[in-house]
Amino acid sequence: MENQVNDQPLNVKGLILLIGTIFGALISFAACGSVLSLIGGLVGGLIVATIFISVILPHKESDR
């Protein structure tokens, strides 16, 4: 068992989506305290995480 190699890559985009939606829901629920704000935070966090993945994440780093 201890000699097995884990070759499965980490799904970074999926983790960013998951963390964005969870934190969006937690922040909106802490701010307003209602179930509707929790649902709105889930949707808002998902939208912001999707924009982050599609716009900010693909840019290559500078070679200098």
C-alpha positions in Angstrom: 0.0 0.0 0.0 2.7 2.5 0.9 4.6 2.0 -2.4 1.7 3.2 -4.6 2.2 6.4 -6.5 -0.6 8.9 -6.8 -0.6 10.0 -10.5 -3.9 11.7 -10.5 -3.5 15.5 -11.1 -5.2 18.0 -8.9 -8.3 19.6 -10.5 -7.5 23.2 -9.8 -10.4 24.7 -11.7 -12.9 22.6 -9.8 -11.4 23.5 -6.5 -11.6 27.2 -7.3 -15.2 26.9 -8.2 -16.0 25.0 -5.0 -14.1 27.4 -2.8 -15.6 30.4 -4.5 -19.2 29.2 -4.1 -18.7 28.1 -0.5 -17.1 31.4 0.6 -19.6 33.5 -1.4 -22.4 31.8 0.4 -20.8 32.1 3.8 -20.0 35.8 3.4 -23.5 36.7 2.2 -25.1 34.7 4.9 -22.9 36.4 7.5 -23.8 39.8 6.1 -27.6 39.4 5.9 -28.4 36.2 7.8 -31.2 34.9 5.6 -31.6 31.7 3.5 -32.2 33.8 0.4 -28.8 35.6 0.9 -27.2 32.1 1.2 -28.6 31.1 -2.2 -27.6 34.5 -3.7 -24.1 34.1 -2.3 -23.9 30.6 -3.9 -24.8 32.0 -7.3 -22.7 35.1 -6.9 -19.7 33.1 -5.8 -20.1 30.7 -8.7 -20.2 33.6 -11.2 -17.2 35.4 -9.7 -15.2 32.1 -9.6 -16.1 31.4 -13.3 -15.0 34.9 -14.3 -11.7 34.4 -12.4 -11.1 31.0 -14.1 -11.9 32.3 -17.6 -10.3 35.8 -17.5 -7.6 36.0 -14.8 -6.2 32.5 -14.5 -5.2 31.8 -18.2 -2.8 34.8 -18.4 0.8 33.6 -18.6 3.4 34.9 -16.2 6.1 37.2 -17.3 9.4 35.6 -18.2 11.4 38.3 -16.5 
